[in-house]
Amino acid sequence: MQQALRQLQSRPDAAAAQALLNALGERSAADVDFAQALSAWVIGLQVSHTSFGEVRNTVSGGTQGTVLQVRDVSGPITLGAPPASPPREP
């Protein structure tokens, strides 16, 4: 299994991925504890992927003013013009 993992890391292609999949399957068939741990790990990945991929925003009830609904933001966000400076006294 370690060799299959090293192959995939050095040559990430479908054949290397299939070799690792086969190695994991063989180890899981031979070791119930490993199979259970691998299954729990995969379920954890699925849950974490789902929770990071979903966004649910709700705006309701009359006028809200400015509302911004986003998911992933990288960098500044500017809405409208900057506030006006107070008038100078003469």
PDB file of N, CA, C and O in Angstrom:
ATOM      1  N   MET A   1       0.824  -1.182   0.000  1.00  0.00           N
ATOM      2  CA  MET A   1       0.000   0.000   0.000  1.00  0.00           C
ATOM      3  C   MET A   1       0.870   1.249   0.000  1.00  0.00           C
ATOM      4  O   MET A   1       0.564   2.205  -0.712  1.00  0.00           O
ATOM      5  N   GLN A   2       1.932   1.264   0.769  1.00  0.00           N
ATOM      6  CA  GLN A   2       2.834   2.424   0.802  1.00  0.00           C
ATOM      7  C   GLN A   2       3.436   2.684  -0.574  1.00  0.00           C
ATOM      8  O   GLN A   2       3.578   3.834  -0.992  1.00  0.00           O
ATOM      9  N   GLN A   3       3.785   1.617  -1.268  1.00  0.00           N
ATOM     10  CA  GLN A   3       4.360   1.764  -2.597  1.00  0.00           C
ATOM     11  C   GLN A   3       3.334   2.378  -3.555  1.00  0.00           C
ATOM     12  O   GLN A   3       3.682   3.241  -4.361  1.00  0.00           O
ATOM     13  N   ALA A   4       2.095   1.948  -3.475  1.00  0.00           N
ATOM     14  CA  ALA A   4       1.039   2.494  -4.333  1.00  0.00           C
ATOM     15  C   ALA A   4       0.820   3.980  -4.032  1.00  0.00           C
ATOM     16  O   ALA A   4       0.596   4.776  -4.943  1.00  0.00           O
ATOM     17  N   LEU A   5       0.885   4.341  -2.762  1.00  0.00           N
ATOM     18  CA  LEU A   5       0.731   5.745  -2.382  1.00  0.00           C
ATOM     19  C   LEU A   5       1.891   6.575  -2.929  1.00  0.00           C
ATOM     20  O   LEU A   5       1.671   7.657  -3.473  1.00  0.00           O
ATOM     21  N   ARG A   6       3.111   6.088  -2.792  1.00  0.00           N
ATOM     22  CA  ARG A   6       4.275   6.804  -3.324  1.00  0.00           C
ATOM     23  C   ARG A   6       4.176   6.971  -4.839  1.00  0.00           C
ATOM     24  O   ARG A   6       4.523   8.023  -5.376  1.00  0.00           O
ATOM     25  N   GLN A   7       3.699   5.927  -5.526  1.00  0.00           N
ATOM     26  CA  GLN A   7       3.530   6.019  -6.981  1.00  0.00           C
ATOM     27  C   GLN A   7       2.528   7.113  -7.341  1.00  0.00           C
ATOM     28  O   GLN A   7       2.762   7.898  -8.260  1.00  0.00           O
ATOM     29  N   LEU A   8       1.432   7.159  -6.627  1.00  0.00           N
ATOM     30  CA  LEU A   8       0.415   8.167  -6.913  1.00  0.00           C
ATOM     31  C   LEU A   8       0.962   9.568  -6.650  1.00  0.00           C
ATOM     32  O   LEU A   8       0.676  10.500  -7.401  1.00  0.00           O
ATOM     33  N   GLN A   9       1.741   9.713  -5.590  1.00  0.00           N
ATOM     34  CA  GLN A   9       2.312  11.023  -5.285  1.00  0.00           C
ATOM     35  C   GLN A   9       3.318  11.459  -6.350  1.00  0.00           C
ATOM     36  O   GLN A   9       3.387  12.641  -6.686  1.00  0.00           O
ATOM     37  N   SER A  10       4.086  10.532  -6.873  1.00  0.00           N
ATOM     38  CA  SER A  10       5.094  10.893  -7.863  1.00  0.00           C
ATOM     39  C   SER A  10       4.532  10.952  -9.284  1.00  0.00           C
ATOM     40  O   SER A  10       5.059  11.670 -10.134  1.00  0.00           O
ATOM     41  N   ARG A  11       3.474  10.204  -9.534  1.00  0.00           N
ATOM     42  CA  ARG A  11       2.883  10.152 -10.875  1.00  0.00           C
ATOM     43  C   ARG A  11       1.369  10.125 -10.714  1.00  0.00           C
ATOM     44  O   ARG A  11       0.759   9.059 -10.791  1.00  0.00           O
ATOM     45  N   PRO A  12       0.758  11.284 -10.492  1.00  0.00           N
ATOM     46  CA  PRO A  12      -0.691  11.313 -10.247  1.00  0.00           C
ATOM     47  C   PRO A  12      -1.506  11.107 -11.522  1.00  0.00           C
ATOM     48  O   PRO A  12      -1.879  12.064 -12.200  1.00  0.00           O
ATOM     49  N   ASP A  13      -1.773   9.844 -11.832  1.00  0.00           N
ATOM     50  CA  ASP A  13      -2.612   9.528 -12.986  1.00  0.00           C
ATOM     51  C   ASP A  13      -3.617   8.451 -12.604  1.00  0.00           C
ATOM     52  O   ASP A  13      -3.594   7.946 -11.482  1.00  0.00           O
ATOM     53  N   ALA A  14      -4.492   8.101 -13.527  1.00  0.00           N
ATOM     54  CA  ALA A  14      -5.566   7.149 -13.238  1.00  0.00           C
ATOM     55  C   ALA A  14      -5.038   5.774 -12.860  1.00  0.00           C
ATOM     56  O   ALA A  14      -5.602   5.121 -11.981  1.00  0.00           O
ATOM     57  N   ALA A  15      -3.974   5.322 -13.499  1.00  0.00           N
ATOM     58  CA  ALA A  15      -3.430   3.993 -13.203  1.00  0.00           C
ATOM     59  C   ALA A  15      -2.868   3.941 -11.777  1.00  0.00           C
ATOM     60  O   ALA A  15      -3.066   2.957 -11.064  1.00  0.00           O
ATOM     61  N   ALA A  16      -2.177   4.988 -11.373  1.00  0.00           N
ATOM     62  CA  ALA A  16      -1.611   5.025 -10.018  1.00  0.00           C
ATOM     63  C   ALA A  16      -2.731   5.123  -8.975  1.00  0.00           C
ATOM     64  O   ALA A  16      -2.650   4.506  -7.913  1.00  0.00           O
ATOM     65  N   ALA A  17      -3.774   5.900  -9.281  1.00  0.00           N
ATOM     66  CA  ALA A  17      -4.912   6.010  -8.369  1.00  0.00           C
ATOM     67  C   ALA A  17      -5.620   4.659  -8.232  1.00  0.00           C
ATOM     68  O   ALA A  17      -6.024   4.275  -7.134  1.00  0.00           O
ATOM     69  N   GLN A  18      -5.767   3.948  -9.338  1.00  0.00           N
ATOM     70  CA  GLN A  18      -6.408   2.628  -9.301  1.00  0.00           C
ATOM     71  C   GLN A  18      -5.573   1.646  -8.494  1.00  0.00           C
ATOM     72  O   GLN A  18      -6.123   0.823  -7.762  1.00  0.00           O
ATOM     73  N   ALA A  19      -4.247   1.724  -8.618  1.00  0.00           N
ATOM     74  CA  ALA A  19      -3.373   0.840  -7.849  1.00  0.00           C
ATOM     75  C   ALA A  19      -3.536   1.085  -6.350  1.00  0.00           C
ATOM     76  O   ALA A  19      -3.560   0.135  -5.567  1.00  0.00           O
ATOM     77  N   LEU A  20      -3.647   2.347  -5.948  1.00  0.00           N
ATOM     78  CA  LEU A  20      -3.856   2.658  -4.529  1.00  0.00           C
ATOM     79  C   LEU A  20      -5.230   2.181  -4.077  1.00  0.00           C
ATOM     80  O   LEU A  20      -5.373   1.639  -2.981  1.00  0.00           O
ATOM     81  N   LEU A  21      -6.233   2.379  -4.914  1.00  0.00           N
ATOM     82  CA  LEU A  21      -7.574   1.898  -4.589  1.00  0.00           C
ATOM     83  C   LEU A  21      -7.573   0.384  -4.379  1.00  0.00           C
ATOM     84  O   LEU A  21      -8.179  -0.119  -3.433  1.00  0.00           O
ATOM     85  N   ASN A  22      -6.892  -0.331  -5.260  1.00  0.00           N
ATOM     86  CA  ASN A  22      -6.797  -1.787  -5.122  1.00  0.00           C
ATOM     87  C   ASN A  22      -6.090  -2.180  -3.836  1.00  0.00           C
ATOM     88  O   ASN A  22      -6.521  -3.100  -3.140  1.00  0.00           O
ATOM     89  N   ALA A  23      -5.003  -1.482  -3.520  1.00  0.00           N
ATOM     90  CA  ALA A  23      -4.248  -1.787  -2.294  1.00  0.00           C
ATOM     91  C   ALA A  23      -5.104  -1.534  -1.055  1.00  0.00           C
ATOM     92  O   ALA A  23      -5.074  -2.320  -0.108  1.00  0.00           O
ATOM     93  N   LEU A  24      -5.866  -0.440  -1.058  1.00  0.00           N
ATOM     94  CA  LEU A  24      -6.748  -0.149   0.077  1.00  0.00           C
ATOM     95  C   LEU A  24      -7.843  -1.203   0.200  1.00  0.00           C
ATOM     96  O   LEU A  24      -8.207  -1.597   1.308  1.00  0.00           O
ATOM     97  N   GLY A  25      -8.366  -1.658  -0.931  1.00  0.00           N
ATOM     98  CA  GLY A  25      -9.388  -2.706  -0.920  1.00  0.00           C
ATOM     99  C   GLY A  25      -8.860  -4.018  -0.370  1.00  0.00           C
ATOM    100  O   GLY A  25      -9.527  -4.686   0.420  1.00  0.00           O
ATOM    101  N   GLU A  26      -7.656  -4.382  -0.794  1.00  0.00           N
ATOM    102  CA  GLU A  26      -7.045  -5.626  -0.292  1.00  0.00           C
ATOM    103  C   GLU A  26      -6.793  -5.544   1.207  1.00  0.00           C
ATOM    104  O   GLU A  26      -7.053  -6.502   1.935  1.00  0.00           O
ATOM    105  N   ARG A  27      -6.285  -4.400   1.674  1.00  0.00           N
ATOM    106  CA  ARG A  27      -6.011  -4.243   3.108  1.00  0.00           C
ATOM    107  C   ARG A  27      -7.317  -4.259   3.893  1.00  0.00           C
ATOM    108  O   ARG A  27      -7.385  -4.847   4.973  1.00  0.00           O
ATOM    109  N   SER A  28      -8.349  -3.620   3.359  1.00  0.00           N
ATOM    110  CA  SER A  28      -9.646  -3.597   4.040  1.00  0.00           C
ATOM    111  C   SER A  28     -10.243  -4.992   4.137  1.00  0.00           C
ATOM    112  O   SER A  28     -10.862  -5.331   5.145  1.00  0.00           O
ATOM    113  N   ALA A  29     -10.065  -5.807   3.096  1.00  0.00           N
ATOM    114  CA  ALA A  29     -10.580  -7.175   3.104  1.00  0.00           C
ATOM    115  C   ALA A  29      -9.855  -8.037   4.125  1.00  0.00           C
ATOM    116  O   ALA A  29     -10.437  -8.971   4.678  1.00  0.00           O
ATOM    117  N   ALA A  30      -8.599  -7.732   4.375  1.00  0.00           N
ATOM    118  CA  ALA A  30      -7.786  -8.541   5.287  1.00  0.00           C
ATOM    119  C   ALA A  30      -7.829  -8.048   6.735  1.00  0.00           C
ATOM    120  O   ALA A  30      -7.463  -8.788   7.648  1.00  0.00           O
ATOM    121  N   ASP A  31      -8.273  -6.800   6.957  1.00  0.00           N
ATOM    122  CA  ASP A  31      -8.181  -6.200   8.294  1.00  0.00           C
ATOM    123  C   ASP A  31      -9.462  -5.405   8.577  1.00  0.00           C
ATOM    124  O   ASP A  31      -9.653  -4.303   8.062  1.00  0.00           O
ATOM    125  N   VAL A  32     -10.333  -5.990   9.405  1.00  0.00           N
ATOM    126  CA  VAL A  32     -11.628  -5.372   9.705  1.00  0.00           C
ATOM    127  C   VAL A  32     -11.454  -4.012  10.375  1.00  0.00           C
ATOM    128  O   VAL A  32     -12.180  -3.071  10.052  1.00  0.00           O
ATOM    129  N   ASP A  33     -10.505  -3.895  11.300  1.00  0.00           N
ATOM    130  CA  ASP A  33     -10.284  -2.618  11.982  1.00  0.00           C
ATOM    131  C   ASP A  33      -9.859  -1.540  10.984  1.00  0.00           C
ATOM    132  O   ASP A  33     -10.321  -0.402  11.059  1.00  0.00           O
ATOM    133  N   PHE A  34      -8.982  -1.901  10.056  1.00  0.00           N
ATOM    134  CA  PHE A  34      -8.559  -0.954   9.029  1.00  0.00           C
ATOM    135  C   PHE A  34      -9.745  -0.545   8.174  1.00  0.00           C
ATOM    136  O   PHE A  34      -9.912   0.635   7.868  1.00  0.00           O
ATOM    137  N   ALA A  35     -10.569  -1.508   7.787  1.00  0.00           N
ATOM    138  CA  ALA A  35     -11.749  -1.222   6.956  1.00  0.00           C
ATOM    139  C   ALA A  35     -12.688  -0.255   7.668  1.00  0.00           C
ATOM    140  O   ALA A  35     -13.207   0.673   7.047  1.00  0.00           O
ATOM    141  N   GLN A  36     -12.910  -0.462   8.960  1.00  0.00           N
ATOM    142  CA  GLN A  36     -13.790   0.425   9.721  1.00  0.00           C
ATOM    143  C   GLN A  36     -13.197   1.824   9.831  1.00  0.00           C
ATOM    144  O   GLN A  36     -13.912   2.815   9.690  1.00  0.00           O
ATOM    145  N   ALA A  37     -11.899   1.908  10.082  1.00  0.00           N
ATOM    146  CA  ALA A  37     -11.237   3.210  10.191  1.00  0.00           C
ATOM    147  C   ALA A  37     -11.260   3.941   8.848  1.00  0.00           C
ATOM    148  O   ALA A  37     -11.500   5.147   8.801  1.00  0.00           O
ATOM    149  N   LEU A  38     -11.013   3.219   7.767  1.00  0.00           N
ATOM    150  CA  LEU A  38     -11.047   3.825   6.442  1.00  0.00           C
ATOM    151  C   LEU A  38     -12.452   4.316   6.116  1.00  0.00           C
ATOM    152  O   LEU A  38     -12.616   5.409   5.574  1.00  0.00           O
ATOM    153  N   SER A  39     -13.452   3.530   6.437  1.00  0.00           N
ATOM    154  CA  SER A  39     -14.837   3.914   6.192  1.00  0.00           C
ATOM    155  C   SER A  39     -15.205   5.171   6.978  1.00  0.00           C
ATOM    156  O   SER A  39     -15.833   6.080   6.435  1.00  0.00           O
ATOM    157  N   ALA A  40     -14.820   5.227   8.242  1.00  0.00           N
ATOM    158  CA  ALA A  40     -15.094   6.411   9.064  1.00  0.00           C
ATOM    159  C   ALA A  40     -14.392   7.644   8.494  1.00  0.00           C
ATOM    160  O   ALA A  40     -14.958   8.737   8.493  1.00  0.00           O
ATOM    161  N   TRP A  41     -13.171   7.469   8.013  1.00  0.00           N
ATOM    162  CA  TRP A  41     -12.416   8.578   7.428  1.00  0.00           C
ATOM    163  C   TRP A  41     -13.117   9.098   6.171  1.00  0.00           C
ATOM    164  O   TRP A  41     -13.236  10.307   5.977  1.00  0.00           O
ATOM    165  N   VAL A  42     -13.578   8.183   5.325  1.00  0.00           N
ATOM    166  CA  VAL A  42     -14.259   8.579   4.088  1.00  0.00           C
ATOM    167  C   VAL A  42     -15.560   9.310   4.417  1.00  0.00           C
ATOM    168  O   VAL A  42     -15.869  10.324   3.792  1.00  0.00           O
ATOM    169  N   ILE A  43     -16.318   8.814   5.379  1.00  0.00           N
ATOM    170  CA  ILE A  43     -17.568   9.474   5.780  1.00  0.00           C
ATOM    171  C   ILE A  43     -17.266  10.869   6.316  1.00  0.00           C
ATOM    172  O   ILE A  43     -17.991  11.817   6.015  1.00  0.00           O
ATOM    173  N   GLY A  44     -16.215  11.001   7.096  1.00  0.00           N
ATOM    174  CA  GLY A  44     -15.817  12.315   7.605  1.00  0.00           C
ATOM    175  C   GLY A  44     -15.483  13.290   6.488  1.00  0.00           C
ATOM    176  O   GLY A  44     -15.831  14.468   6.559  1.00  0.00           O
ATOM    177  N   LEU A  45     -14.811  12.800   5.462  1.00  0.00           N
ATOM    178  CA  LEU A  45     -14.502  13.654   4.309  1.00  0.00           C
ATOM    179  C   LEU A  45     -15.771  14.097   3.602  1.00  0.00           C
ATOM    180  O   LEU A  45     -15.888  15.253   3.195  1.00  0.00           O
ATOM    181  N   GLN A  46     -16.721  13.186   3.455  1.00  0.00           N
ATOM    182  CA  GLN A  46     -17.970  13.519   2.767  1.00  0.00           C
ATOM    183  C   GLN A  46     -18.742  14.574   3.546  1.00  0.00           C
ATOM    184  O   GLN A  46     -19.277  15.511   2.954  1.00  0.00           O
ATOM    185  N   VAL A  47     -18.806  14.432   4.860  1.00  0.00           N
ATOM    186  CA  VAL A  47     -19.521  15.395   5.694  1.00  0.00           C
ATOM    187  C   VAL A  47     -18.832  16.742   5.627  1.00  0.00           C
ATOM    188  O   VAL A  47     -19.494  17.768   5.473  1.00  0.00           O
ATOM    189  N   SER A  48     -17.506  16.755   5.740  1.00  0.00           N
ATOM    190  CA  SER A  48     -16.785  18.017   5.721  1.00  0.00           C
ATOM    191  C   SER A  48     -16.888  18.681   4.364  1.00  0.00           C
ATOM    192  O   SER A  48     -17.008  19.904   4.296  1.00  0.00           O
ATOM    193  N   HIS A  49     -16.846  17.923   3.284  1.00  0.00           N
ATOM    194  CA  HIS A  49     -16.972  18.497   1.947  1.00  0.00           C
ATOM    195  C   HIS A  49     -18.359  19.101   1.763  1.00  0.00           C
ATOM    196  O   HIS A  49     -18.491  20.184   1.192  1.00  0.00           O
ATOM    197  N   THR A  50     -19.379  18.424   2.234  1.00  0.00           N
ATOM    198  CA  THR A  50     -20.740  18.930   2.105  1.00  0.00           C
ATOM    199  C   THR A  50     -20.920  20.206   2.899  1.00  0.00           C
ATOM    200  O   THR A  50     -21.522  21.160   2.406  1.00  0.00           O
ATOM    201  N   SER A  51     -20.403  20.244   4.134  1.00  0.00           N
ATOM    202  CA  SER A  51     -20.623  21.423   4.956  1.00  0.00           C
ATOM    203  C   SER A  51     -19.863  22.627   4.425  1.00  0.00           C
ATOM    204  O   SER A  51     -20.315  23.758   4.603  1.00  0.00           O
ATOM    205  N   PHE A  52     -18.720  22.417   3.778  1.00  0.00           N
ATOM    206  CA  PHE A  52     -17.979  23.544   3.236  1.00  0.00           C
ATOM    207  C   PHE A  52     -18.522  23.992   1.888  1.00  0.00           C
ATOM    208  O   PHE A  52     -18.249  25.116   1.466  1.00  0.00           O
ATOM    209  N   GLY A  53     -19.276  23.151   1.205  1.00  0.00           N
ATOM    210  CA  GLY A  53     -19.752  23.476  -0.118  1.00  0.00           C
ATOM    211  C   GLY A  53     -21.117  24.139  -0.144  1.00  0.00           C
ATOM    212  O   GLY A  53     -21.542  24.628  -1.191  1.00  0.00           O
ATOM    213  N   GLU A  54     -21.802  24.167   0.967  1.00  0.00           N
ATOM    214  CA  GLU A  54     -23.161  24.693   0.981  1.00  0.00           C
ATOM    215  C   GLU A  54     -23.216  26.096   1.568  1.00  0.00           C
ATOM    216  O   GLU A  54     -22.503  26.422   2.517  1.00  0.00           O
ATOM    217  N   VAL A  55     -24.070  26.908   0.985  1.00  0.00           N
ATOM    218  CA  VAL A  55     -24.345  28.237   1.523  1.00  0.00           C
ATOM    219  C   VAL A  55     -25.852  28.418   1.515  1.00  0.00           C
ATOM    220  O   VAL A  55     -26.507  28.152   0.508  1.00  0.00           O
ATOM    221  N   ARG A  56     -26.390  28.858   2.605  1.00  0.00           N
ATOM    222  CA  ARG A  56     -27.828  29.120   2.687  1.00  0.00           C
ATOM    223  C   ARG A  56     -28.029  30.488   3.312  1.00  0.00           C
ATOM    224  O   ARG A  56     -27.802  30.681   4.506  1.00  0.00           O
ATOM    225  N   ASN A  57     -28.454  31.429   2.495  1.00  0.00           N
ATOM    226  CA  ASN A  57     -28.714  32.781   2.960  1.00  0.00           C
ATOM    227  C   ASN A  57     -30.197  33.067   2.824  1.00  0.00           C
ATOM    228  O   ASN A  57     -30.831  32.651   1.855  1.00  0.00           O
ATOM    229  N   THR A  58     -30.745  33.773   3.794  1.00  0.00           N
ATOM    230  CA  THR A  58     -32.147  34.145   3.747  1.00  0.00           C
ATOM    231  C   THR A  58     -32.282  35.600   4.153  1.00  0.00           C
ATOM    232  O   THR A  58     -31.736  36.022   5.172  1.00  0.00           O
ATOM    233  N   VAL A  59     -33.005  36.357   3.361  1.00  0.00           N
ATOM    234  CA  VAL A  59     -33.334  37.741   3.685  1.00  0.00           C
ATOM    235  C   VAL A  59     -34.838  37.847   3.581  1.00  0.00           C
ATOM    236  O   VAL A  59     -35.419  37.472   2.563  1.00  0.00           O
ATOM    237  N   SER A  60     -35.478  38.355   4.625  1.00  0.00           N
ATOM    238  CA  SER A  60     -36.932  38.451   4.584  1.00  0.00           C
ATOM    239  C   SER A  60     -37.402  39.651   5.384  1.00  0.00           C
ATOM    240  O   SER A  60     -36.665  40.208   6.197  1.00  0.00           O
ATOM    241  N   GLY A  61     -38.640  40.035   5.137  1.00  0.00           N
ATOM    242  CA  GLY A  61     -39.287  41.050   5.961  1.00  0.00           C
ATOM    243  C   GLY A  61     -38.957  42.482   5.626  1.00  0.00           C
ATOM    244  O   GLY A  61     -38.155  43.103   6.324  1.00  0.00           O
ATOM    245  N   GLY A  62     -39.544  43.023   4.589  1.00  0.00           N
ATOM    246  CA  GLY A  62     -39.450  44.453   4.313  1.00  0.00           C
ATOM    247  C   GLY A  62     -38.100  44.900   3.778  1.00  0.00           C
ATOM    248  O   GLY A  62     -37.310  44.100   3.276  1.00  0.00           O
ATOM    249  N   THR A  63     -37.861  46.176   3.898  1.00  0.00           N
ATOM    250  CA  THR A  63     -36.640  46.779   3.372  1.00  0.00           C
ATOM    251  C   THR A  63     -35.476  46.481   4.297  1.00  0.00           C
ATOM    252  O   THR A  63     -35.541  46.712   5.504  1.00  0.00           O
ATOM    253  N   GLN A  64     -34.425  45.972   3.715  1.00  0.00           N
ATOM    254  CA  GLN A  64     -33.256  45.594   4.500  1.00  0.00           C
ATOM    255  C   GLN A  64     -32.106  46.587   4.365  1.00  0.00           C
ATOM    256  O   GLN A  64     -31.143  46.523   5.130  1.00  0.00           O
ATOM    257  N   GLY A  65     -32.193  47.483   3.422  1.00  0.00           N
ATOM    258  CA  GLY A  65     -31.037  48.325   3.124  1.00  0.00           C
ATOM    259  C   GLY A  65     -30.096  47.520   2.258  1.00  0.00           C
ATOM    260  O   GLY A  65     -30.540  46.718   1.437  1.00  0.00           O
ATOM    261  N   THR A  66     -28.823  47.721   2.428  1.00  0.00           N
ATOM    262  CA  THR A  66     -27.845  46.987   1.631  1.00  0.00           C
ATOM    263  C   THR A  66     -27.682  45.585   2.188  1.00  0.00           C
ATOM    264  O   THR A  66     -27.432  45.402   3.379  1.00  0.00           O
ATOM    265  N   VAL A  67     -27.827  44.598   1.314  1.00  0.00           N
ATOM    266  CA  VAL A  67     -27.652  43.207   1.707  1.00  0.00           C
ATOM    267  C   VAL A  67     -26.637  42.595   0.757  1.00  0.00           C
ATOM    268  O   VAL A  67     -26.751  42.741  -0.460  1.00  0.00           O
ATOM    269  N   LEU A  68     -25.663  41.922   1.301  1.00  0.00           N
ATOM    270  CA  LEU A  68     -24.641  41.260   0.512  1.00  0.00           C
ATOM    271  C   LEU A  68     -24.626  39.795   0.906  1.00  0.00           C
ATOM    272  O   LEU A  68     -24.400  39.462   2.070  1.00  0.00           O
ATOM    273  N   GLN A  69     -24.867  38.914  -0.065  1.00  0.00           N
ATOM    274  CA  GLN A  69     -24.829  37.489   0.191  1.00  0.00           C
ATOM    275  C   GLN A  69     -23.705  36.892  -0.640  1.00  0.00           C
ATOM    276  O   GLN A  69     -23.729  36.954  -1.870  1.00  0.00           O
ATOM    277  N   VAL A  70     -22.728  36.316   0.033  1.00  0.00           N
ATOM    278  CA  VAL A  70     -21.575  35.739  -0.661  1.00  0.00           C
ATOM    279  C   VAL A  70     -21.191  34.437   0.009  1.00  0.00           C
ATOM    280  O   VAL A  70     -21.666  34.108   1.095  1.00  0.00           O
ATOM    281  N   ARG A  71     -20.324  33.711  -0.660  1.00  0.00           N
ATOM    282  CA  ARG A  71     -19.776  32.498  -0.074  1.00  0.00           C
ATOM    283  C   ARG A  71     -18.287  32.685   0.188  1.00  0.00           C
ATOM    284  O   ARG A  71     -17.889  32.943   1.324  1.00  0.00           O
ATOM    285  N   ASP A  72     -17.472  32.560  -0.830  1.00  0.00           N
ATOM    286  CA  ASP A  72     -16.024  32.688  -0.668  1.00  0.00           C
ATOM    287  C   ASP A  72     -15.592  34.057  -1.165  1.00  0.00           C
ATOM    288  O   ASP A  72     -15.865  34.420  -2.309  1.00  0.00           O
ATOM    289  N   VAL A  73     -14.928  34.808  -0.320  1.00  0.00           N
ATOM    290  CA  VAL A  73     -14.473  36.141  -0.688  1.00  0.00           C
ATOM    291  C   VAL A  73     -12.973  36.204  -0.480  1.00  0.00           C
ATOM    292  O   VAL A  73     -12.449  35.789   0.553  1.00  0.00           O
ATOM    293  N   SER A  74     -12.300  36.730  -1.478  1.00  0.00           N
ATOM    294  CA  SER A  74     -10.867  36.933  -1.367  1.00  0.00           C
ATOM    295  C   SER A  74     -10.582  38.359  -1.800  1.00  0.00           C
ATOM    296  O   SER A  74     -10.704  38.686  -2.980  1.00  0.00           O
ATOM    297  N   GLY A  75     -10.214  39.190  -0.880  1.00  0.00           N
ATOM    298  CA  GLY A  75      -9.951  40.586  -1.212  1.00  0.00           C
ATOM    299  C   GLY A  75     -11.050  41.494  -0.699  1.00  0.00           C
ATOM    300  O   GLY A  75     -12.031  41.033  -0.116  1.00  0.00           O
ATOM    301  N   PRO A  76     -10.880  42.787  -0.920  1.00  0.00           N
ATOM    302  CA  PRO A  76     -11.836  43.764  -0.375  1.00  0.00           C
ATOM    303  C   PRO A  76     -13.158  43.753  -1.120  1.00  0.00           C
ATOM    304  O   PRO A  76     -13.237  43.343  -2.278  1.00  0.00           O
ATOM    305  N   ILE A  77     -14.184  44.207  -0.439  1.00  0.00           N
ATOM    306  CA  ILE A  77     -15.509  44.386  -1.027  1.00  0.00           C
ATOM    307  C   ILE A  77     -15.884  45.850  -0.824  1.00  0.00           C
ATOM    308  O   ILE A  77     -15.817  46.361   0.294  1.00  0.00           O
ATOM    309  N   THR A  78     -16.275  46.518  -1.892  1.00  0.00           N
ATOM    310  CA  THR A  78     -16.693  47.916  -1.821  1.00  0.00           C
ATOM    311  C   THR A  78     -18.108  48.024  -2.340  1.00  0.00           C
ATOM    312  O   THR A  78     -18.408  47.557  -3.439  1.00  0.00           O
ATOM    313  N   LEU A  79     -18.976  48.634  -1.560  1.00  0.00           N
ATOM    314  CA  LEU A  79     -20.357  48.846  -1.973  1.00  0.00           C
ATOM    315  C   LEU A  79     -20.595  50.343  -2.087  1.00  0.00           C
ATOM    316  O   LEU A  79     -20.475  51.062  -1.095  1.00  0.00           O
ATOM    317  N   GLY A  80     -20.928  50.822  -3.271  1.00  0.00           N
ATOM    318  CA  GLY A  80     -21.222  52.240  -3.456  1.00  0.00           C
ATOM    319  C   GLY A  80     -19.966  53.096  -3.295  1.00  0.00           C
ATOM    320  O   GLY A  80     -18.838  52.604  -3.324  1.00  0.00           O
ATOM    321  N   ALA A  81     -20.206  54.372  -3.129  1.00  0.00           N
ATOM    322  CA  ALA A  81     -19.114  55.346  -2.996  1.00  0.00           C
ATOM    323  C   ALA A  81     -18.740  55.506  -1.535  1.00  0.00           C
ATOM    324  O   ALA A  81     -19.544  55.199  -0.655  1.00  0.00           O
ATOM    325  N   PRO A  82     -17.534  55.982  -1.263  1.00  0.00           N
ATOM    326  CA  PRO A  82     -17.162  56.230   0.126  1.00  0.00           C
ATOM    327  C   PRO A  82     -18.029  57.353   0.705  1.00  0.00           C
ATOM    328  O   PRO A  82     -18.562  58.160  -0.056  1.00  0.00           O
ATOM    329  N   PRO A  83     -18.180  57.425   2.019  1.00  0.00           N
ATOM    330  CA  PRO A  83     -19.006  58.470   2.620  1.00  0.00           C
ATOM    331  C   PRO A  83     -18.456  59.849   2.271  1.00  0.00           C
ATOM    332  O   PRO A  83     -17.247  60.053   2.163  1.00  0.00           O
ATOM    333  N   ALA A  84     -19.384  60.786   2.100  1.00  0.00           N
ATOM    334  CA  ALA A  84     -18.974  62.160   1.789  1.00  0.00           C
ATOM    335  C   ALA A  84     -18.290  62.788   2.990  1.00  0.00           C
ATOM    336  O   ALA A  84     -18.626  62.490   4.136  1.00  0.00           O
ATOM    337  N   SER A  85     -17.340  63.649   2.720  1.00  0.00           N
ATOM    338  CA  SER A  85     -16.668  64.394   3.793  1.00  0.00           C
ATOM    339  C   SER A  85     -17.622  65.439   4.336  1.00  0.00           C
ATOM    340  O   SER A  85     -18.451  65.959   3.589  1.00  0.00           O
ATOM    341  N   PRO A  86     -17.525  65.763   5.629  1.00  0.00           N
ATOM    342  CA  PRO A  86     -18.404  66.815   6.179  1.00  0.00           C
ATOM    343  C   PRO A  86     -18.061  68.164   5.524  1.00  0.00           C
ATOM    344  O   PRO A  86     -16.900  68.403   5.188  1.00  0.00           O
ATOM    345  N   PRO A  87     -19.050  69.043   5.339  1.00  0.00           N
ATOM    346  CA  PRO A  87     -18.764  70.330   4.730  1.00  0.00           C
ATOM    347  C   PRO A  87     -17.816  71.157   5.588  1.00  0.00           C
ATOM    348  O   PRO A  87     -17.864  71.094   6.816  1.00  0.00           O
ATOM    349  N   ARG A  88     -16.950  71.935   4.934  1.00  0.00           N
ATOM    350  CA  ARG A  88     -16.018  72.832   5.666  1.00  0.00           C
ATOM    351  C   ARG A  88     -16.750  74.102   6.071  1.00  0.00           C
ATOM    352  O   ARG A  88     -17.600  74.620   5.347  1.00  0.00           O
ATOM    353  N   GLU A  89     -16.408  74.560   7.198  1.00  0.00           N
ATOM    354  CA  GLU A  89     -16.983  75.841   7.650  1.00  0.00           C
ATOM    355  C   GLU A  89     -16.203  76.968   6.998  1.00  0.00           C
ATOM    356  O   GLU A  89     -14.987  76.872   6.834  1.00  0.00           O
ATOM    357  N   PRO A  90     -16.915  78.061   6.617  1.00  0.00           N
ATOM    358  CA  PRO A  90     -16.211  79.191   5.979  1.00  0.00           C
ATOM    359  C   PRO A  90     -15.299  79.949   6.902  1.00  0.00           C
ATOM    360  O   PRO A  90     -14.658  80.913   6.483  1.00  0.00           O
TER     361      PRO A  90
END
